[in-house]
Amino acid sequence: MDIDSIRAFFMWCTILNVALLVLSSLICLCAGDWAYRIHSKWFSISRETFNVAFYSFLGLYKILVFVFNLIPYIALLIVG
């Protein structure tokens, strides 16, 4: 596997994960009540707890995307 293949892999991983992050953020902003209703049927959870869990998920996911997708992609751009 050459460096161009690895660079393309990380590029597409970054694009897809950022798209998923944006979609999740839009769901939180535009359809937060809908998402809460669905999850409150599965779990007995208060709205405040749901908001904390959802925002924590978004924050952790953003950090993971940056650390494991974006930073390696930028490093490969610099190297090659």
Distance bins in CASP14 RR format, pairs under 12 A and 6 or more apart:
PFRMAT RR
TARGET T0000
AUTHOR 0000-0000-0000
RMODE 2
METHOD distances of the structure
MODEL  1
1 7 0 0 0 0 0 1 0 0 0 0 0
1 8 0 0 0 0 0 1 0 0 0 0 0
1 9 0 0 0 0 1 0 0 0 0 0 0
2 8 0 0 0 0 1 0 0 0 0 0 0
2 9 0 0 0 0 0 1 0 0 0 0 0
2 76 0 0 0 0 0 1 0 0 0 0 0
2 80 0 0 0 0 0 1 0 0 0 0 0
3 9 0 0 0 0 0 1 0 0 0 0 0
3 10 0 0 0 0 0 1 0 0 0 0 0
3 72 0 0 0 0 0 1 0 0 0 0 0
3 73 0 0 0 0 0 1 0 0 0 0 0
3 75 0 0 0 0 0 1 0 0 0 0 0
3 76 1 0 0 1 0 0 0 0 0 0 0
3 77 0 0 0 0 0 1 0 0 0 0 0
3 78 0 0 0 0 0 1 0 0 0 0 0
3 79 1 0 0 1 0 0 0 0 0 0 0
3 80 1 0 0 1 0 0 0 0 0 0 0
4 10 0 0 0 0 0 1 0 0 0 0 0
4 11 0 0 0 0 0 1 0 0 0 0 0
4 76 0 0 0 0 1 0 0 0 0 0 0
4 77 0 0 0 0 0 1 0 0 0 0 0
4 79 0 0 0 0 0 1 0 0 0 0 0
4 80 0 0 0 0 1 0 0 0 0 0 0
5 11 0 0 0 0 0 1 0 0 0 0 0
5 12 0 0 0 0 0 1 0 0 0 0 0
5 76 0 0 0 0 0 1 0 0 0 0 0
6 12 0 0 0 0 0 1 0 0 0 0 0
6 13 0 0 0 0 0 1 0 0 0 0 0
6 72 0 0 0 0 1 0 0 0 0 0 0
6 73 0 0 0 0 1 0 0 0 0 0 0
6 75 0 0 0 0 0 1 0 0 0 0 0
6 76 1 0 0 1 0 0 0 0 0 0 0
6 77 0 0 0 0 0 1 0 0 0 0 0
6 79 0 0 0 0 0 1 0 0 0 0 0
6 80 0 0 0 0 0 1 0 0 0 0 0
7 13 0 0 0 0 0 1 0 0 0 0 0
7 14 0 0 0 0 0 1 0 0 0 0 0
7 69 0 0 0 0 0 1 0 0 0 0 0
7 72 0 0 0 0 1 0 0 0 0 0 0
7 73 1 0 0 1 0 0 0 0 0 0 0
7 74 0 0 0 0 0 1 0 0 0 0 0
7 75 0 0 0 0 1 0 0 0 0 0 0
7 76 1 0 1 0 0 0 0 0 0 0 0
7 77 1 0 0 1 0 0 0 0 0 0 0
7 78 0 0 0 0 0 1 0 0 0 0 0
7 79 0 0 0 0 1 0 0 0 0 0 0
7 80 1 0 0 1 0 0 0 0 0 0 0
8 14 0 0 0 0 0 1 0 0 0 0 0
8 15 0 0 0 0 0 1 0 0 0 0 0
8 73 0 0 0 0 1 0 0 0 0 0 0
8 76 0 0 0 0 1 0 0 0 0 0 0
8 77 0 0 0 0 0 1 0 0 0 0 0
9 15 0 0 0 0 0 1 0 0 0 0 0
9 16 0 0 0 0 0 1 0 0 0 0 0
9 68 0 0 0 0 0 1 0 0 0 0 0
9 69 0 0 0 0 1 0 0 0 0 0 0
9 72 0 0 0 0 1 0 0 0 0 0 0
9 73 0 0 0 0 1 0 0 0 0 0 0
9 76 0 0 0 0 1 0 0 0 0 0 0
10 16 0 0 0 0 0 1 0 0 0 0 0
10 17 0 0 0 0 0 1 0 0 0 0 0
10 65 0 0 0 0 0 1 0 0 0 0 0
10 68 0 0 0 0 1 0 0 0 0 0 0
10 69 1 0 0 1 0 0 0 0 0 0 0
10 70 0 0 0 0 1 0 0 0 0 0 0
10 71 0 0 0 0 1 0 0 0 0 0 0
10 72 1 0 1 0 0 0 0 0 0 0 0
10 73 1 1 0 0 0 0 0 0 0 0 0
10 74 0 0 0 0 1 0 0 0 0 0 0
10 75 0 0 0 0 1 0 0 0 0 0 0
10 76 1 0 0 1 0 0 0 0 0 0 0
10 77 0 0 0 0 1 0 0 0 0 0 0
10 79 0 0 0 0 0 1 0 0 0 0 0
11 17 0 0 0 0 0 1 0 0 0 0 0
11 18 0 0 0 0 0 1 0 0 0 0 0
11 69 0 0 0 0 1 0 0 0 0 0 0
11 70 0 0 0 0 1 0 0 0 0 0 0
11 72 0 0 0 0 0 1 0 0 0 0 0
11 73 1 0 1 0 0 0 0 0 0 0 0
11 74 0 0 0 0 0 1 0 0 0 0 0
11 76 0 0 0 0 1 0 0 0 0 0 0
11 77 0 0 0 0 1 0 0 0 0 0 0
12 18 0 0 0 0 0 1 0 0 0 0 0
12 19 0 0 0 0 0 1 0 0 0 0 0
12 69 0 0 0 0 1 0 0 0 0 0 0
12 73 0 0 0 0 1 0 0 0 0 0 0
13 19 0 0 0 0 0 1 0 0 0 0 0
13 20 0 0 0 0 0 1 0 0 0 0 0
13 64 0 0 0 0 0 1 0 0 0 0 0
13 65 0 0 0 0 1 0 0 0 0 0 0
13 66 0 0 0 0 0 1 0 0 0 0 0
13 68 0 0 0 0 1 0 0 0 0 0 0
13 69 1 0 1 0 0 0 0 0 0 0 0
13 70 0 0 0 0 1 0 0 0 0 0 0
13 71 0 0 0 0 0 1 0 0 0 0 0
13 72 0 0 0 0 1 0 0 0 0 0 0
13 73 1 0 0 1 0 0 0 0 0 0 0
13 76 0 0 0 0 0 1 0 0 0 0 0
14 20 0 0 0 0 0 1 0 0 0 0 0
14 21 0 0 0 0 0 1 0 0 0 0 0
14 64 0 0 0 0 0 1 0 0 0 0 0
14 65 1 0 0 1 0 0 0 0 0 0 0
14 66 0 0 0 0 1 0 0 0 0 0 0
14 67 0 0 0 0 0 1 0 0 0 0 0
14 68 0 0 0 0 1 0 0 0 0 0 0
14 69 1 0 1 0 0 0 0 0 0 0 0
14 70 1 0 1 0 0 0 0 0 0 0 0
14 71 0 0 0 0 1 0 0 0 0 0 0
14 72 0 0 0 0 1 0 0 0 0 0 0
14 73 1 0 1 0 0 0 0 0 0 0 0
14 74 0 0 0 0 1 0 0 0 0 0 0
14 76 0 0 0 0 0 1 0 0 0 0 0
14 77 0 0 0 0 0 1 0 0 0 0 0
15 21 0 0 0 0 0 1 0 0 0 0 0
15 22 0 0 0 0 0 1 0 0 0 0 0
15 65 0 0 0 0 0 1 0 0 0 0 0
15 69 0 0 0 0 1 0 0 0 0 0 0
15 70 0 0 0 0 0 1 0 0 0 0 0
15 73 0 0 0 0 1 0 0 0 0 0 0
16 22 0 0 0 0 0 1 0 0 0 0 0
16 23 0 0 0 0 0 1 0 0 0 0 0
16 65 0 0 0 0 1 0 0 0 0 0 0
16 69 0 0 0 0 1 0 0 0 0 0 0
17 23 0 0 0 0 0 1 0 0 0 0 0
17 24 0 0 0 0 0 1 0 0 0 0 0
17 61 1 0 0 1 0 0 0 0 0 0 0
17 62 0 0 0 0 1 0 0 0 0 0 0
17 63 0 0 0 0 0 1 0 0 0 0 0
17 64 0 0 0 0 1 0 0 0 0 0 0
17 65 1 0 1 0 0 0 0 0 0 0 0
17 66 0 0 0 0 1 0 0 0 0 0 0
17 67 0 0 0 0 0 1 0 0 0 0 0
17 68 0 0 0 0 1 0 0 0 0 0 0
17 69 1 0 1 0 0 0 0 0 0 0 0
17 70 0 0 0 0 1 0 0 0 0 0 0
17 73 0 0 0 0 0 1 0 0 0 0 0
18 24 0 0 0 0 0 1 0 0 0 0 0
18 25 0 0 0 0 0 1 0 0 0 0 0
18 61 0 0 0 0 0 1 0 0 0 0 0
18 62 0 0 0 0 1 0 0 0 0 0 0
18 64 0 0 0 0 0 1 0 0 0 0 0
18 65 1 0 0 1 0 0 0 0 0 0 0
18 66 0 0 0 0 1 0 0 0 0 0 0
18 69 0 0 0 0 1 0 0 0 0 0 0
18 70 0 0 0 0 1 0 0 0 0 0 0
18 73 0 0 0 0 0 1 0 0 0 0 0
19 25 0 0 0 0 0 1 0 0 0 0 0
19 26 0 0 0 0 0 1 0 0 0 0 0
19 65 0 0 0 0 0 1 0 0 0 0 0
19 69 0 0 0 0 0 1 0 0 0 0 0
20 26 0 0 0 0 0 1 0 0 0 0 0
20 27 0 0 0 0 0 1 0 0 0 0 0
20 57 0 0 0 0 0 1 0 0 0 0 0
20 58 0 0 0 0 0 1 0 0 0 0 0
20 61 0 0 0 0 1 0 0 0 0 0 0
20 62 0 0 0 0 0 1 0 0 0 0 0
20 64 0 0 0 0 0 1 0 0 0 0 0
20 65 0 0 0 0 1 0 0 0 0 0 0
20 69 0 0 0 0 0 1 0 0 0 0 0
21 27 0 0 0 0 0 1 0 0 0 0 0
21 28 0 0 0 0 0 1 0 0 0 0 0
21 57 0 0 0 0 0 1 0 0 0 0 0
21 58 1 0 0 1 0 0 0 0 0 0 0
21 59 0 0 0 0 1 0 0 0 0 0 0
21 60 0 0 0 0 0 1 0 0 0 0 0
21 61 1 0 1 0 0 0 0 0 0 0 0
21 62 1 0 0 1 0 0 0 0 0 0 0
21 63 0 0 0 0 0 1 0 0 0 0 0
21 64 0 0 0 0 1 0 0 0 0 0 0
21 65 1 0 0 1 0 0 0 0 0 0 0
21 66 0 0 0 0 0 1 0 0 0 0 0
21 69 0 0 0 0 0 1 0 0 0 0 0
21 70 0 0 0 0 0 1 0 0 0 0 0
22 28 0 0 0 0 0 1 0 0 0 0 0
22 29 0 0 0 0 0 1 0 0 0 0 0
22 30 0 0 0 0 0 1 0 0 0 0 0
22 58 0 0 0 0 0 1 0 0 0 0 0
22 61 0 0 0 0 0 1 0 0 0 0 0
22 62 0 0 0 0 0 1 0 0 0 0 0
22 65 0 0 0 0 0 1 0 0 0 0 0
23 29 0 0 0 0 0 1 0 0 0 0 0
23 30 0 0 0 0 0 1 0 0 0 0 0
23 31 0 0 0 0 0 1 0 0 0 0 0
23 35 0 0 0 0 0 1 0 0 0 0 0
23 58 0 0 0 0 0 1 0 0 0 0 0
23 61 0 0 0 0 0 1 0 0 0 0 0
24 30 0 0 0 0 0 1 0 0 0 0 0
24 31 0 0 0 0 0 1 0 0 0 0 0
24 32 0 0 0 0 0 1 0 0 0 0 0
24 35 0 0 0 0 1 0 0 0 0 0 0
24 54 0 0 0 0 1 0 0 0 0 0 0
24 55 0 0 0 0 0 1 0 0 0 0 0
24 57 1 0 0 1 0 0 0 0 0 0 0
24 58 1 0 0 1 0 0 0 0 0 0 0
24 59 0 0 0 0 0 1 0 0 0 0 0
24 60 0 0 0 0 0 1 0 0 0 0 0
24 61 1 0 0 1 0 0 0 0 0 0 0
24 62 0 0 0 0 1 0 0 0 0 0 0
24 65 0 0 0 0 0 1 0 0 0 0 0
25 31 0 0 0 0 0 1 0 0 0 0 0
25 32 0 0 0 0 0 1 0 0 0 0 0
25 35 0 0 0 0 0 1 0 0 0 0 0
25 54 0 0 0 0 1 0 0 0 0 0 0
25 55 0 0 0 0 1 0 0 0 0 0 0
25 57 0 0 0 0 0 1 0 0 0 0 0
25 58 1 0 0 1 0 0 0 0 0 0 0
25 59 0 0 0 0 1 0 0 0 0 0 0
25 61 0 0 0 0 1 0 0 0 0 0 0
25 62 0 0 0 0 1 0 0 0 0 0 0
26 32 0 0 0 0 1 0 0 0 0 0 0
26 34 0 0 0 0 0 1 0 0 0 0 0
26 35 0 0 0 0 0 1 0 0 0 0 0
26 58 0 0 0 0 0 1 0 0 0 0 0
27 33 0 0 0 0 0 1 0 0 0 0 0
27 34 0 0 0 0 1 0 0 0 0 0 0
27 35 1 0 1 0 0 0 0 0 0 0 0
27 36 0 0 0 0 0 1 0 0 0 0 0
27 38 0 0 0 0 0 1 0 0 0 0 0
27 39 0 0 0 0 0 1 0 0 0 0 0
27 54 0 0 0 0 1 0 0 0 0 0 0
27 57 0 0 0 0 0 1 0 0 0 0 0
27 58 0 0 0 0 0 1 0 0 0 0 0
28 34 0 0 0 0 0 1 0 0 0 0 0
28 35 1 0 0 1 0 0 0 0 0 0 0
28 36 0 0 0 0 1 0 0 0 0 0 0
28 39 0 0 0 0 0 1 0 0 0 0 0
28 50 0 0 0 0 0 1 0 0 0 0 0
28 51 0 0 0 0 1 0 0 0 0 0 0
28 53 0 0 0 0 0 1 0 0 0 0 0
28 54 1 0 1 0 0 0 0 0 0 0 0
28 55 1 0 0 1 0 0 0 0 0 0 0
28 56 0 0 0 0 0 1 0 0 0 0 0
28 57 0 0 0 0 1 0 0 0 0 0 0
28 58 1 0 0 1 0 0 0 0 0 0 0
28 59 0 0 0 0 0 1 0 0 0 0 0
28 61 0 0 0 0 0 1 0 0 0 0 0
29 35 0 0 0 0 0 1 0 0 0 0 0
29 51 0 0 0 0 0 1 0 0 0 0 0
29 54 0 0 0 0 0 1 0 0 0 0 0
29 55 0 0 0 0 0 1 0 0 0 0 0
29 58 0 0 0 0 0 1 0 0 0 0 0
31 37 0 0 0 0 1 0 0 0 0 0 0
31 38 0 0 0 0 1 0 0 0 0 0 0
31 39 0 0 0 0 0 1 0 0 0 0 0
31 54 0 0 0 0 0 1 0 0 0 0 0
32 38 0 0 0 0 1 0 0 0 0 0 0
32 39 0 0 0 0 1 0 0 0 0 0 0
32 40 0 0 0 0 0 1 0 0 0 0 0
32 47 0 0 0 0 1 0 0 0 0 0 0
32 50 0 0 0 0 1 0 0 0 0 0 0
32 51 0 0 0 0 1 0 0 0 0 0 0
32 54 0 0 0 0 1 0 0 0 0 0 0
32 55 0 0 0 0 0 1 0 0 0 0 0
33 39 0 0 0 0 0 1 0 0 0 0 0
33 40 0 0 0 0 0 1 0 0 0 0 0
33 47 0 0 0 0 1 0 0 0 0 0 0
33 50 0 0 0 0 0 1 0 0 0 0 0
33 51 0 0 0 0 0 1 0 0 0 0 0
33 54 0 0 0 0 0 1 0 0 0 0 0
34 40 0 0 0 0 0 1 0 0 0 0 0
34 41 0 0 0 0 0 1 0 0 0 0 0
34 50 0 0 0 0 0 1 0 0 0 0 0
35 41 0 0 0 0 0 1 0 0 0 0 0
35 42 0 0 0 0 0 1 0 0 0 0 0
35 45 0 0 0 0 0 1 0 0 0 0 0
35 47 0 0 0 0 0 1 0 0 0 0 0
35 50 1 0 0 1 0 0 0 0 0 0 0
35 51 0 0 0 0 0 1 0 0 0 0 0
35 53 0 0 0 0 0 1 0 0 0 0 0
35 54 1 0 0 1 0 0 0 0 0 0 0
35 57 0 0 0 0 0 1 0 0 0 0 0
35 58 0 0 0 0 0 1 0 0 0 0 0
36 42 0 0 0 0 0 1 0 0 0 0 0
36 43 0 0 0 0 0 1 0 0 0 0 0
36 45 0 0 0 0 1 0 0 0 0 0 0
36 46 0 0 0 0 1 0 0 0 0 0 0
36 47 1 0 1 0 0 0 0 0 0 0 0
36 48 0 0 0 0 0 1 0 0 0 0 0
36 49 0 0 0 0 0 1 0 0 0 0 0
36 50 1 0 1 0 0 0 0 0 0 0 0
36 51 0 0 0 0 1 0 0 0 0 0 0
36 53 0 0 0 0 0 1 0 0 0 0 0
36 54 0 0 0 0 1 0 0 0 0 0 0
37 43 0 0 0 0 0 1 0 0 0 0 0
37 45 0 0 0 0 0 1 0 0 0 0 0
37 47 0 0 0 0 0 1 0 0 0 0 0
37 50 0 0 0 0 0 1 0 0 0 0 0
38 45 0 0 0 0 0 1 0 0 0 0 0
38 50 0 0 0 0 0 1 0 0 0 0 0
38 54 0 0 0 0 0 1 0 0 0 0 0
39 45 1 0 0 1 0 0 0 0 0 0 0
39 46 0 0 0 0 0 1 0 0 0 0 0
39 47 0 0 0 0 0 1 0 0 0 0 0
39 49 0 0 0 0 0 1 0 0 0 0 0
39 50 1 0 0 1 0 0 0 0 0 0 0
39 51 0 0 0 0 0 1 0 0 0 0 0
39 53 0 0 0 0 1 0 0 0 0 0 0
39 54 0 0 0 0 1 0 0 0 0 0 0
39 57 0 0 0 0 0 1 0 0 0 0 0
40 46 0 0 0 0 1 0 0 0 0 0 0
40 47 0 0 0 0 1 0 0 0 0 0 0
40 49 0 0 0 0 1 0 0 0 0 0 0
40 50 1 0 0 1 0 0 0 0 0 0 0
40 53 0 0 0 0 0 1 0 0 0 0 0
41 50 0 0 0 0 0 1 0 0 0 0 0
42 50 0 0 0 0 0 1 0 0 0 0 0
43 49 0 0 0 0 1 0 0 0 0 0 0
43 50 0 0 0 0 1 0 0 0 0 0 0
43 53 0 0 0 0 1 0 0 0 0 0 0
44 50 0 0 0 0 0 1 0 0 0 0 0
45 51 0 0 0 0 1 0 0 0 0 0 0
45 52 0 0 0 0 1 0 0 0 0 0 0
45 53 1 0 0 1 0 0 0 0 0 0 0
45 54 0 0 0 0 0 1 0 0 0 0 0
46 52 0 0 0 0 1 0 0 0 0 0 0
46 53 0 0 0 0 0 1 0 0 0 0 0
47 53 0 0 0 0 0 1 0 0 0 0 0
47 54 0 0 0 0 0 1 0 0 0 0 0
48 54 0 0 0 0 0 1 0 0 0 0 0
48 55 0 0 0 0 0 1 0 0 0 0 0
49 55 0 0 0 0 0 1 0 0 0 0 0
49 56 0 0 0 0 0 1 0 0 0 0 0
50 56 0 0 0 0 0 1 0 0 0 0 0
50 57 0 0 0 0 0 1 0 0 0 0 0
51 57 0 0 0 0 0 1 0 0 0 0 0
51 58 0 0 0 0 0 1 0 0 0 0 0
52 58 0 0 0 0 0 1 0 0 0 0 0
52 59 0 0 0 0 0 1 0 0 0 0 0
53 59 0 0 0 0 0 1 0 0 0 0 0
53 60 0 0 0 0 0 1 0 0 0 0 0
54 60 0 0 0 0 0 1 0 0 0 0 0
54 61 0 0 0 0 0 1 0 0 0 0 0
55 61 0 0 0 0 0 1 0 0 0 0 0
55 62 0 0 0 0 0 1 0 0 0 0 0
56 62 0 0 0 0 0 1 0 0 0 0 0
56 63 0 0 0 0 0 1 0 0 0 0 0
57 63 0 0 0 0 0 1 0 0 0 0 0
57 64 0 0 0 0 0 1 0 0 0 0 0
58 64 0 0 0 0 0 1 0 0 0 0 0
58 65 0 0 0 0 0 1 0 0 0 0 0
59 65 0 0 0 0 1 0 0 0 0 0 0
59 66 0 0 0 0 0 1 0 0 0 0 0
59 67 0 0 0 0 0 1 0 0 0 0 0
60 66 0 0 0 0 0 1 0 0 0 0 0
60 67 0 0 0 0 0 1 0 0 0 0 0
60 68 0 0 0 0 0 1 0 0 0 0 0
61 67 0 0 0 0 0 1 0 0 0 0 0
61 68 0 0 0 0 0 1 0 0 0 0 0
61 69 0 0 0 0 0 1 0 0 0 0 0
62 68 0 0 0 0 0 1 0 0 0 0 0
62 69 0 0 0 0 0 1 0 0 0 0 0
62 70 0 0 0 0 1 0 0 0 0 0 0
63 69 0 0 0 0 0 1 0 0 0 0 0
63 70 0 0 0 0 0 1 0 0 0 0 0
63 71 0 0 0 0 0 1 0 0 0 0 0
64 70 0 0 0 0 0 1 0 0 0 0 0
64 71 0 0 0 0 0 1 0 0 0 0 0
65 71 0 0 0 0 1 0 0 0 0 0 0
65 72 0 0 0 0 0 1 0 0 0 0 0
65 73 0 0 0 0 0 1 0 0 0 0 0
66 72 0 0 0 0 0 1 0 0 0 0 0
66 73 0 0 0 0 0 1 0 0 0 0 0
66 74 0 0 0 0 1 0 0 0 0 0 0
67 73 0 0 0 0 0 1 0 0 0 0 0
67 74 0 0 0 0 0 1 0 0 0 0 0
67 75 0 0 0 0 0 1 0 0 0 0 0
68 75 0 0 0 0 0 1 0 0 0 0 0
69 75 0 0 0 0 0 1 0 0 0 0 0
69 76 0 0 0 0 0 1 0 0 0 0 0
70 76 0 0 0 0 0 1 0 0 0 0 0
70 77 0 0 0 0 0 1 0 0 0 0 0
71 77 0 0 0 0 0 1 0 0 0 0 0
71 78 0 0 0 0 0 1 0 0 0 0 0
72 78 0 0 0 0 0 1 0 0 0 0 0
72 79 0 0 0 0 0 1 0 0 0 0 0
73 79 0 0 0 0 0 1 0 0 0 0 0
73 80 0 0 0 0 0 1 0 0 0 0 0
74 80 0 0 0 0 0 1 0 0 0 0 0
END
